[in-house]
Amino acid sequence: MRWLTLYARSRQVPASFAVVVISAVAVSALAGHGTDGSVAPRMAVLVLAAGVTAASIGLGGQDLALDRTAAVRWVPRRAAHVLLIGAVVGAVLSAVQTLGGDLATTAFVVRDSAGLAGLVAMGAAVCGAQYAWTVPVAWLSYSVFAPPPTGVPAQVSTWMLLPPGTPAGTWTALLLTVGGTAAYAFAGPRL
């Protein structure tokens, strides 16, 4: 169990987890609920994006060259790390929702947390761990300011804000999760 503790500390997991919890509580407290008790999905996506952004720093170690030469099988560890990021960020939002207002449905949280975790993993593989956050933040920025989706390409580009069960949103999130996790697991973070 000592290796897991050392791994978590080297990847700054305690600090990242604290930021995930604080951002979820802060956004939930500041979210303006409508007259029917609903909240725009943008708030939930903001919490999830903040969470994966905070966790993205752990996708790279202190010495990437050492990570690449270590006598450890990194592929399963990297894949598990990405999947845990998505699971923990989604679980924190779900836990915070039990304390206060509903930000999103469970299906929405699962889809978006998985897709955003895949995006941040893809960002680590392409840009490096220190810039992994840029990919989900850029995509979220576009999604927030894009016009309402009318066709499938527009739905794919704004998948984060689509209602759960929308095929284009679900498939986009699934492809991003699988593709980003595989890219990061096999290639690792960019040096």
C-alpha positions as CSV (number, residue, x, y, z in Angstrom):
1,M,0.0,0.0,0.0
2,R,3.0,2.3,0.4
3,W,3.5,2.6,-3.3
4,L,-0.1,3.9,-3.7
5,T,0.5,6.5,-1.1
6,L,3.8,7.6,-2.7
7,Y,2.1,7.6,-6.1
8,A,-0.7,9.8,-4.8
9,R,1.6,12.2,-3.2
10,S,3.9,12.5,-6.2
11,R,0.9,13.2,-8.4
12,Q,-0.4,15.9,-6.0
13,V,-3.7,14.0,-5.4
14,P,-4.5,15.4,-2.0
15,A,-4.2,19.0,-3.2
16,S,-6.1,18.3,-6.4
17,F,-8.9,16.5,-4.4
18,A,-9.2,19.5,-2.1
19,V,-9.6,21.8,-5.1
20,V,-12.2,19.5,-6.7
21,V,-14.3,19.6,-3.5
22,I,-13.9,23.3,-2.9
23,S,-14.9,24.2,-6.5
24,A,-17.9,21.9,-6.4
25,V,-19.1,23.3,-3.1
26,A,-18.5,26.9,-4.3
27,V,-20.3,26.5,-7.6
28,S,-23.2,24.7,-6.0
29,A,-23.6,27.4,-3.4
30,L,-23.4,30.2,-6.0
31,A,-25.7,28.5,-8.5
32,G,-28.9,30.4,-9.0
33,H,-31.8,28.0,-9.0
34,G,-34.8,28.7,-11.3
35,T,-38.4,29.0,-10.1
36,D,-38.8,25.3,-10.6
37,G,-35.6,24.4,-8.7
38,S,-33.6,23.6,-11.9
39,V,-30.2,25.0,-12.8
40,A,-28.7,25.5,-16.2
41,P,-26.4,22.6,-17.2
42,R,-23.6,25.1,-17.6
43,M,-23.1,25.1,-13.8
44,A,-22.7,21.3,-13.6
45,V,-20.3,21.3,-16.6
46,L,-18.3,24.2,-14.9
47,V,-17.9,22.0,-11.8
48,L,-16.9,19.0,-13.8
49,A,-14.4,21.0,-15.9
50,A,-12.9,22.6,-12.8
51,G,-12.5,19.2,-11.3
52,V,-10.7,17.5,-14.2
53,T,-8.6,20.7,-14.6
54,A,-7.5,20.5,-11.0
55,A,-6.8,16.7,-11.3
56,S,-4.9,17.1,-14.6
57,I,-1.7,18.2,-12.9
58,G,-1.3,14.7,-11.6
59,L,-1.1,13.2,-15.1
60,G,2.6,13.9,-15.1
61,G,5.2,13.0,-12.6
62,Q,8.1,15.0,-11.2
63,D,10.5,13.5,-13.8
64,L,8.9,12.3,-17.0
65,A,12.1,10.7,-18.2
66,L,12.2,8.6,-15.1
67,D,8.5,7.6,-15.6
68,R,9.3,6.4,-19.1
69,T,12.3,4.3,-18.0
70,A,10.9,2.8,-14.8
71,A,10.5,-0.9,-14.6
72,V,6.7,-0.6,-14.0
73,R,3.8,-1.3,-16.4
74,W,2.5,2.2,-16.9
75,V,-0.3,1.5,-19.3
76,P,-2.8,0.1,-16.7
77,R,-1.8,2.6,-14.1
78,R,-2.3,5.5,-16.5
79,A,-5.7,4.2,-17.7
80,A,-6.8,3.7,-14.1
81,H,-5.6,7.2,-13.2
82,V,-7.8,8.8,-16.0
83,L,-10.8,6.7,-15.1
84,L,-10.4,7.5,-11.4
85,I,-10.3,11.2,-12.3
86,G,-13.6,11.0,-14.0
87,A,-15.2,8.8,-11.3
88,V,-14.0,11.0,-8.4
89,V,-15.0,14.3,-10.1
90,G,-18.4,12.9,-10.9
91,A,-18.8,11.4,-7.4
92,V,-17.9,14.7,-5.7
93,L,-20.5,16.6,-7.7
94,S,-23.1,14.0,-6.9
95,A,-22.2,14.2,-3.2
96,V,-22.4,17.9,-3.2
97,Q,-25.8,17.7,-4.9
98,T,-27.2,15.7,-2.0
99,L,-26.4,18.6,0.3
100,G,-28.1,21.3,-1.8
101,G,-29.8,22.0,-5.1
102,D,-29.7,19.7,-8.1
103,L,-27.2,20.8,-10.7
104,A,-27.6,17.8,-13.0
105,T,-29.0,14.3,-13.4
106,T,-26.8,11.3,-12.7
107,A,-26.7,10.4,-16.4
108,F,-25.5,13.9,-17.3
109,V,-22.8,13.8,-14.6
110,V,-21.5,10.4,-15.6
111,R,-21.4,11.3,-19.3
112,D,-19.7,14.7,-18.9
113,S,-17.2,13.6,-16.2
114,A,-16.1,10.6,-18.3
115,G,-15.8,12.7,-21.5
116,L,-14.0,15.5,-19.7
117,A,-11.6,13.0,-18.2
118,G,-10.8,11.7,-21.6
119,L,-10.3,15.2,-22.9
120,V,-7.8,16.1,-20.2
121,A,-6.0,12.8,-20.8
122,M,-5.8,13.7,-24.5
123,G,-4.5,17.1,-23.5
124,A,-1.8,15.5,-21.4
125,A,-0.7,13.2,-24.3
126,V,-0.7,16.0,-26.8
127,C,0.3,19.1,-24.8
128,G,1.9,17.7,-21.6
129,A,0.5,17.4,-18.1
130,Q,1.2,21.1,-17.3
131,Y,-1.1,22.2,-20.2
132,A,-3.5,19.3,-20.2
133,W,-6.2,21.6,-18.9
134,T,-6.3,23.7,-22.0
135,V,-8.2,21.1,-24.1
136,P,-11.3,20.8,-21.9
137,V,-11.3,24.5,-21.0
138,A,-11.1,25.5,-24.7
139,W,-13.9,23.0,-25.7
140,L,-16.0,24.2,-22.8
141,S,-15.5,27.9,-23.8
142,Y,-16.6,27.1,-27.3
143,S,-19.6,25.1,-26.1
144,V,-20.8,27.9,-23.8
145,F,-20.7,30.6,-26.5
146,A,-21.7,28.5,-29.5
147,P,-25.2,29.0,-31.0
148,P,-27.8,26.4,-30.2
149,P,-27.0,23.1,-32.0
150,T,-29.2,22.4,-35.0
151,G,-27.4,19.5,-36.7
152,V,-25.2,16.6,-35.7
153,P,-21.9,18.4,-36.2
154,A,-23.1,21.2,-33.9
155,Q,-24.3,18.7,-31.4
156,V,-20.9,17.0,-31.4
157,S,-19.2,20.3,-30.8
158,T,-21.5,21.2,-27.9
159,W,-21.9,17.7,-26.4
160,M,-21.2,18.9,-22.9
161,L,-24.4,20.9,-22.7
162,L,-26.8,18.5,-24.4
163,P,-29.4,16.7,-22.4
164,P,-28.5,13.2,-21.3
165,G,-29.6,10.5,-23.7
166,T,-28.8,12.6,-26.8
167,P,-27.0,10.2,-29.1
168,A,-24.5,12.7,-30.4
169,G,-23.6,13.8,-26.9
170,T,-23.3,10.3,-25.6
171,W,-21.2,9.0,-28.4
172,T,-18.9,12.0,-28.4
173,A,-18.3,11.6,-24.7
174,L,-17.7,7.9,-25.1
175,L,-15.2,8.4,-28.0
176,L,-13.4,11.1,-26.0
177,T,-13.2,8.9,-23.0
178,V,-11.9,5.8,-24.8
179,G,-9.6,7.8,-27.2
180,G,-8.2,10.1,-24.6
181,T,-7.6,7.3,-22.1
182,A,-5.9,5.1,-24.7
183,A,-3.7,7.9,-26.0
184,Y,-2.5,8.8,-22.5
185,A,-2.2,5.2,-21.3
186,F,0.0,4.2,-24.2
187,A,1.9,7.4,-25.0
188,G,2.0,9.0,-21.5
189,P,2.3,12.7,-21.0
190,R,4.2,14.6,-23.6
191,L,7.7,15.7,-22.4
